[in-house]
């Protein structure tokens, strides 16, 4: 598994962002439209500028040892039929940097 290899090489000095499928167009509301999740149970889509915002937010927040799924709230989709929405692990914020504040270290 590629992610496990990154974790073994990097120790806790990593942030893995699992973006959803890429949508056409641009964000209308920035971070307000975005949801992060942990646990690989929910996915969805987001635009390229939203993904860029998530990446910059992760770097600026400087919290490492994280793995998150990133998607637009309106596209949230269960990754398996038995998974629930909401999962209870959603992360919301009004800024991209703020999305990572309550993220749990792997």
C-alpha positions as CSV (number, residue, x, y, z in Angstrom):
1,X,0.0,0.0,0.0
2,X,1.5,3.3,-1.1
3,X,0.1,5.3,1.9
4,X,1.7,2.8,4.4
5,X,5.0,3.2,2.6
6,X,4.8,7.0,3.0
7,X,4.0,6.6,6.7
8,X,6.9,4.1,7.3
9,X,9.4,6.4,5.5
10,X,8.2,9.7,6.9
11,X,7.4,8.8,10.5
12,X,4.8,11.5,11.5
13,X,6.0,14.1,9.0
14,X,3.3,13.7,6.4
15,X,-0.2,14.7,5.5
16,X,-2.1,12.4,3.1
17,X,-5.0,14.1,1.3
18,X,-7.4,11.7,-0.5
19,X,-9.2,14.0,-2.9
20,X,-12.5,13.0,-4.4
21,X,-13.1,13.1,-8.1
22,X,-12.3,16.5,-9.7
23,X,-15.3,18.7,-10.7
24,X,-15.4,21.3,-13.5
25,X,-15.7,24.9,-12.6
26,X,-14.6,26.9,-9.6
27,X,-15.6,27.1,-5.9
28,X,-18.4,29.4,-5.1
29,X,-17.9,29.5,-1.3
30,X,-14.3,28.3,-0.7
31,X,-13.8,26.3,2.4
32,X,-17.4,26.7,3.5
33,X,-18.4,24.1,0.8
34,X,-15.6,21.6,1.8
35,X,-15.7,18.8,4.2
36,X,-12.8,16.6,5.4
37,X,-13.4,13.2,6.8
38,X,-11.2,10.6,8.4
39,X,-11.6,6.8,8.2
40,X,-12.0,6.3,4.5
41,X,-15.8,5.9,4.7
42,X,-17.0,9.0,2.7
43,X,-15.9,10.5,-0.5
44,X,-17.1,12.9,-3.1
45,X,-15.9,15.5,-5.6
46,X,-14.3,18.9,-5.5
47,X,-12.9,21.4,-7.9
48,X,-9.2,22.0,-8.6
49,X,-9.2,25.3,-6.8
50,X,-10.9,23.7,-3.8
51,X,-8.2,21.0,-3.8
52,X,-5.5,23.6,-4.0
53,X,-7.1,25.4,-1.0
54,X,-7.1,22.2,1.0
55,X,-3.4,21.5,0.2
56,X,-2.4,25.1,1.2
57,X,-4.6,24.9,4.3
58,X,-2.8,21.6,5.3
59,X,0.6,23.2,4.9
60,X,-0.4,26.4,6.8
61,X,-2.0,24.5,9.7
62,X,1.3,22.5,10.2
63,X,-0.4,19.6,11.9
64,X,1.3,16.4,10.6
65,X,0.7,12.6,10.7
66,X,-2.8,13.0,9.2
67,X,-4.8,11.2,6.6
68,X,-8.1,12.9,5.4
69,X,-10.6,12.6,2.6
70,X,-11.5,15.9,0.9
71,X,-14.7,16.6,-1.0
72,X,-17.5,19.2,-1.5
73,X,-20.2,18.6,1.2
74,X,-23.0,18.4,-1.5
75,X,-21.2,15.5,-3.1
76,X,-20.7,13.3,0.0
77,X,-21.1,9.6,-0.9
78,X,-20.7,6.5,1.1
79,X,-17.7,4.5,-0.1
80,X,-19.4,1.2,1.0
81,X,-23.2,0.5,1.3
82,X,-22.8,-0.3,5.0
83,X,-21.2,3.1,5.9
84,X,-23.2,5.9,7.3
85,X,-23.6,9.5,6.4
86,X,-22.8,11.4,8.5
87,X,-19.9,9.3,9.8
88,X,-19.3,11.4,12.9
89,X,-15.8,12.2,11.7
90,X,-16.6,15.2,9.5
91,X,-14.4,18.3,9.7
92,X,-15.8,21.7,8.8
93,X,-14.4,25.2,8.9
94,X,-14.8,28.6,7.3
95,X,-11.1,28.6,6.2
96,X,-9.0,25.9,4.5
97,X,-6.5,26.1,7.3
98,X,-9.2,25.6,9.9
99,X,-10.4,22.4,8.3
100,X,-7.4,20.6,9.9
101,X,-7.7,22.0,13.4
102,X,-9.7,19.1,14.8
103,X,-8.2,16.4,12.6
104,X,-6.9,13.3,14.5
105,X,-3.4,12.1,14.1
106,X,-3.3,8.6,12.5
